[in-house]
Amino acid sequence: MPTTRQAVWLFSFLGIVLLPEAMAADPGEMVPNSTFSKGSGKQPEAWSKMDGITTRWDRKGGNPGACLKLDTSVLQVDKKKFLQAPAEYKGKSKGGKYATVGAHEGVWAFSPPIPVEPEQRFFILQADVRGPAKSTTLFYPQVFVRGFQEYNPEKHRDHRGASSFFHVPHEGGPAFSEQFGKGQRKTHEGDYLMSYRHSLVCRLTGPDKWHHFEMGIKLPKMKKFIPDVFLLKCYAMWPLGEYFFDNVKMRPCTEDEYRKARFKGHSIKGFMPTAEDAKKQRKRPDRRRPSTPQPAK
């Protein structure tokens, strides 16, 4: 479980009052409200703000109880209209599947920043996920793991005057660097720079059923890659539909536990095209428009 130092840092900037007995409810757990069971109104406690159209707090659809719901079938134009004026939103607009958020940026929600102790190097990350369809070879929900170091002009001399993409996942909290974004700016003191990346791949074998995913994480030995904090990012895009995340948990572990967890991830083999798939494809009628005959020369 978080140390006193971690708890003070984390919950003070998030503005959360959490009693000691609540933090000890799940020994070793690093992710506050990992089961989404706490919250008020339309917002799960500690997680990034739900926008009300692509991200929602579902109080009954979890495994069990409450969970996070991401809807990738929302049209980009509807998301924009809703966020600009929720009270004036009239419902779904006309548009095809390639005009949805799932066909472009996808949908995501962030955990609170998770402080990392200097001696912690091995971790177990797990999540329960269900979705609208079987995942494809290339498209599947994920839990991104992002590690960050607090910017220090003396420590990060290479970043002095450098520009990066930044986002603020929690209102009133610090800014975190990202690989992509809408605009760049120079790094400021108080920013967090990405130093580590990993992801928990959640390939679903079928629709509307819960799947459990788990993996081991091993941090590098080099200090420049060791994070001060983690951010977990629940993410989905395609196939289109509603995705549910629950029990998004992370805990420190021993090296032996890490090694055992490495073999729990399922193989991509079941999602690759087979000879039978190729045979079916050959039997499909060619729907391409016939080419226009060219006059003989």
C-alpha positions as CSV (number, residue, x, y, z in Angstrom):
1,M,0.0,0.0,0.0
2,P,1.2,3.6,-0.4
3,T,3.5,4.9,2.3
4,T,2.6,8.0,4.3
5,R,4.7,10.1,2.1
6,Q,3.0,8.8,-1.0
7,A,-0.4,9.2,0.4
8,V,0.2,12.8,1.5
9,W,1.5,13.8,-2.0
10,L,-1.1,12.0,-4.0
11,F,-4.3,12.8,-2.1
12,S,-3.3,16.4,-1.3
13,F,-3.1,17.5,-4.9
14,L,-6.2,15.5,-5.9
15,G,-8.1,17.1,-3.1
16,I,-9.2,13.7,-1.7
17,V,-9.8,13.0,2.0
18,L,-9.1,9.3,2.5
19,L,-9.1,7.7,5.9
20,P,-6.2,5.4,6.9
21,E,-8.5,2.4,7.2
22,A,-9.8,2.9,3.7
23,M,-6.2,2.8,2.3
24,A,-5.5,-0.4,4.1
25,A,-8.6,-2.2,2.7
26,D,-6.5,-3.8,0.0
27,P,-2.9,-4.4,1.2
28,G,-0.3,-3.7,-1.4
29,E,-2.7,-2.0,-3.8
30,M,-1.1,1.1,-5.4
31,V,-4.1,2.3,-7.4
32,P,-6.7,4.4,-5.4
33,N,-10.2,3.3,-6.1
34,S,-9.1,0.5,-8.4
35,T,-12.5,-1.1,-8.3
36,F,-14.4,2.2,-9.1
37,S,-16.5,1.6,-6.0
38,K,-16.1,5.1,-4.6
39,G,-17.5,8.2,-6.1
40,S,-20.3,10.7,-6.2
41,G,-22.7,12.0,-8.8
42,K,-21.3,10.9,-12.2
43,Q,-17.6,10.8,-11.1
44,P,-15.5,7.9,-9.7
45,E,-13.2,9.1,-7.0
46,A,-9.6,9.9,-7.9
47,W,-9.9,9.1,-11.6
48,S,-9.8,11.7,-14.4
49,K,-13.0,13.6,-15.1
50,M,-15.7,11.7,-17.0
51,D,-16.9,13.8,-20.0
52,G,-20.4,12.3,-19.9
53,I,-20.6,11.1,-23.5
54,T,-17.5,9.0,-24.3
55,T,-16.4,8.3,-20.7
56,R,-18.9,7.4,-17.8
57,W,-18.9,6.0,-14.4
58,D,-21.2,2.9,-14.5
59,R,-22.4,2.0,-11.0
60,K,-23.9,-1.4,-11.9
61,G,-22.0,-2.8,-14.9
62,G,-18.8,-3.9,-13.2
63,N,-17.2,-7.2,-12.2
64,P,-18.9,-6.8,-9.8
65,G,-20.4,-3.4,-8.8
66,A,-19.2,-0.2,-10.4
67,C,-16.8,0.2,-13.3
68,L,-15.5,2.6,-16.0
69,K,-17.3,2.7,-19.3
70,L,-15.8,3.9,-22.6
71,D,-17.9,4.4,-25.7
72,T,-16.0,4.5,-28.9
73,S,-19.1,4.6,-31.2
74,V,-19.7,8.3,-30.4
75,L,-19.3,10.6,-33.5
76,Q,-16.6,13.1,-33.2
77,V,-19.0,15.9,-34.0
78,D,-21.3,14.8,-31.2
79,K,-18.5,14.7,-28.7
80,K,-17.6,18.3,-29.7
81,K,-21.2,19.5,-29.5
82,F,-21.7,17.9,-26.1
83,L,-18.6,19.2,-24.5
84,Q,-19.2,22.7,-25.8
85,A,-22.9,22.9,-24.6
86,P,-24.2,19.8,-22.8
87,A,-27.6,21.3,-22.2
88,E,-28.1,22.0,-25.9
89,Y,-27.1,18.6,-27.1
90,K,-30.0,17.0,-29.0
91,G,-28.8,13.5,-29.5
92,K,-26.8,11.5,-32.1
93,S,-26.0,13.2,-35.4
94,K,-25.8,11.5,-38.8
95,G,-22.5,9.9,-39.6
96,G,-20.8,6.7,-40.5
97,K,-18.4,4.5,-38.5
98,Y,-15.4,6.3,-39.8
99,A,-16.6,9.6,-38.3
100,T,-16.5,8.2,-34.8
101,V,-14.0,8.8,-32.0
102,G,-13.1,5.1,-32.2
103,A,-11.9,5.5,-35.8
104,H,-9.6,8.4,-34.8
105,E,-8.3,9.3,-31.4
106,G,-10.1,6.6,-29.4
107,V,-11.4,7.0,-25.8
108,W,-9.5,6.9,-22.5
109,A,-9.5,7.7,-18.8
110,F,-6.6,8.2,-16.4
111,S,-5.9,6.8,-13.0
112,P,-4.6,9.2,-10.4
113,P,-0.8,9.5,-10.4
114,I,0.7,6.6,-8.5
115,P,3.9,7.4,-6.6
116,V,6.8,4.9,-6.9
117,E,9.2,4.2,-4.1
118,P,12.9,4.2,-5.0
119,E,13.4,0.5,-4.0
120,Q,10.4,-0.7,-6.1
121,R,11.3,-2.3,-9.3
122,F,8.9,-5.2,-10.0
123,F,5.1,-4.9,-10.2
124,I,2.0,-6.8,-11.2
125,L,-0.6,-5.0,-13.3
126,Q,-4.1,-6.5,-13.8
127,A,-7.5,-5.5,-15.2
128,D,-10.9,-7.0,-16.0
129,V,-12.2,-5.9,-19.4
130,R,-15.3,-6.6,-21.5
131,G,-16.3,-5.2,-24.9
132,P,-18.7,-5.3,-27.9
133,A,-16.8,-7.8,-30.0
134,K,-13.8,-10.1,-30.4
135,S,-10.6,-8.1,-30.8
136,T,-8.7,-8.0,-34.0
137,T,-5.0,-8.6,-34.6
138,L,-4.3,-4.9,-34.5
139,F,-7.1,-3.4,-32.5
140,Y,-7.9,-4.2,-28.9
141,P,-8.4,-2.4,-25.6
142,Q,-5.3,-1.7,-23.5
143,V,-4.1,-0.3,-20.2
144,F,-1.2,2.0,-21.0
145,V,1.5,2.3,-18.3
146,R,3.3,5.6,-18.3
147,G,6.1,6.5,-15.9
148,F,7.2,10.1,-15.3
149,Q,9.9,12.0,-13.5
150,E,9.3,15.4,-12.0
151,Y,11.2,17.9,-14.1
152,N,14.4,19.3,-12.4
153,P,16.5,21.8,-14.4
154,E,19.7,20.4,-12.9
155,K,18.8,16.7,-13.3
156,H,17.2,17.1,-16.8
157,R,19.6,19.4,-18.4
158,D,18.8,18.1,-21.9
159,H,15.3,19.4,-21.5
160,R,16.2,23.0,-20.6
161,G,14.4,25.1,-23.1
162,A,13.0,22.0,-24.9
163,S,9.4,21.7,-26.0
164,S,7.1,18.8,-25.5
165,F,3.4,17.9,-25.8
166,F,1.8,18.2,-22.3
167,H,-1.6,17.3,-20.9
168,V,-3.3,17.8,-17.5
169,P,-5.3,14.6,-16.8
170,H,-6.6,15.9,-13.4
171,E,-8.0,19.4,-13.0
172,G,-5.7,21.4,-10.8
173,G,-2.9,18.8,-11.0
174,P,0.5,18.9,-12.7
175,A,1.1,18.6,-16.5
176,F,2.5,15.4,-17.9
177,S,4.4,15.1,-21.2
178,E,3.0,12.9,-24.0
179,Q,4.2,11.5,-27.3
180,F,1.4,13.3,-29.2
181,G,-0.9,16.3,-28.6
182,K,-2.4,19.4,-30.0
183,G,0.3,21.8,-29.2
184,Q,3.8,22.0,-27.8
185,R,5.3,24.3,-25.1
186,K,8.5,24.6,-23.2
187,T,9.1,22.5,-20.1
188,H,8.4,24.2,-16.8
189,E,9.3,23.3,-13.2
190,G,6.5,21.2,-11.7
191,D,6.0,19.3,-15.0
192,Y,6.4,15.6,-15.3
193,L,8.5,14.1,-18.1
194,M,7.8,10.6,-19.5
195,S,10.6,8.2,-18.7
196,Y,9.0,4.8,-19.1
197,R,6.3,3.2,-21.3
198,H,4.6,-0.2,-21.3
199,S,1.1,-1.5,-22.0
200,L,-1.2,-4.3,-20.8
201,V,-2.8,-5.7,-24.0
202,C,-6.4,-6.8,-23.5
203,R,-7.4,-8.9,-26.6
204,L,-11.0,-10.0,-26.1
205,T,-12.0,-13.5,-27.3
206,G,-15.6,-12.6,-27.7
207,P,-18.3,-10.0,-27.0
208,D,-20.1,-9.0,-23.7
209,K,-18.1,-11.2,-21.3
210,W,-15.5,-10.3,-18.8
211,H,-11.9,-11.2,-19.5
212,H,-9.1,-11.0,-16.9
213,F,-5.6,-9.7,-17.9
214,E,-2.4,-9.6,-16.0
215,M,1.3,-9.0,-16.6
216,G,4.6,-8.4,-14.8
217,I,6.5,-5.1,-15.0
218,K,10.2,-4.7,-14.5
219,L,11.7,-1.3,-14.4
220,P,15.1,-0.6,-16.0
221,K,18.2,-0.2,-13.8
222,M,19.3,3.1,-15.3
223,K,18.1,6.0,-13.2
224,K,17.1,8.2,-16.1
225,F,14.3,5.7,-16.9
226,I,13.0,5.1,-13.3
227,P,9.8,7.0,-12.7
228,D,8.7,9.0,-9.7
229,V,5.1,8.3,-10.6
230,F,3.0,6.1,-12.8
231,L,-0.2,7.0,-14.8
232,L,-2.5,4.2,-16.0
233,K,-4.5,5.0,-19.1
234,C,-7.5,2.7,-19.9
235,Y,-7.9,3.0,-23.6
236,A,-10.2,1.6,-26.4
237,M,-10.9,2.4,-30.0
238,W,-11.9,-0.4,-32.4
239,P,-14.1,-2.4,-32.9
240,L,-16.7,0.3,-32.1
241,G,-18.9,0.0,-29.1
242,E,-18.9,0.2,-25.3
243,Y,-15.9,-1.1,-23.3
244,F,-15.9,-1.7,-19.6
245,F,-12.9,-1.7,-17.3
246,D,-12.8,-2.9,-13.7
247,N,-10.4,-4.0,-11.0
248,V,-7.5,-2.0,-12.6
249,K,-4.9,-2.9,-10.0
250,M,-1.2,-2.6,-9.5
251,R,1.1,-3.7,-6.7
252,P,4.8,-4.2,-6.0
253,C,6.0,-7.8,-6.3
254,T,9.0,-9.9,-5.9
255,E,11.2,-10.9,-8.9
256,D,9.9,-14.4,-8.7
257,E,6.3,-13.2,-8.9
258,Y,7.2,-11.0,-11.8
259,R,8.7,-14.0,-13.7
260,K,5.6,-16.1,-13.1
261,A,3.4,-13.3,-14.3
262,R,5.3,-13.0,-17.6
263,F,3.7,-16.3,-18.7
264,K,0.1,-15.3,-17.9
265,G,-0.5,-13.1,-21.0
266,H,-2.4,-14.9,-23.7
267,S,-0.9,-15.3,-27.2
268,I,-1.8,-13.4,-30.3
269,K,-2.1,-16.7,-32.2
270,G,-5.8,-16.9,-31.8
271,F,-6.3,-13.5,-33.4
272,M,-4.2,-14.1,-36.5
273,P,-5.8,-15.0,-39.8
274,T,-5.9,-18.7,-40.4
275,A,-5.9,-20.8,-43.5
276,E,-9.6,-21.2,-43.1
277,D,-10.1,-17.5,-43.0
278,A,-8.1,-17.2,-46.3
279,K,-10.3,-19.8,-47.9
280,K,-13.5,-18.0,-46.9
281,Q,-12.0,-14.8,-48.3
282,R,-11.3,-16.4,-51.7
283,K,-14.9,-17.6,-51.9
284,R,-16.4,-14.1,-51.4
285,P,-17.7,-12.5,-54.6
286,D,-15.5,-9.7,-56.0
287,R,-17.5,-6.6,-55.3
288,R,-14.9,-4.2,-56.9
289,R,-16.2,-2.1,-59.7
290,P,-15.1,-3.5,-63.1
291,S,-12.4,-1.5,-64.9
292,T,-13.4,0.5,-67.9
293,P,-12.3,-1.2,-71.1
294,Q,-9.6,0.8,-72.9
295,P,-9.8,1.3,-76.7
296,A,-7.5,-0.7,-78.7
297,K,-4.5,1.1,-80.2
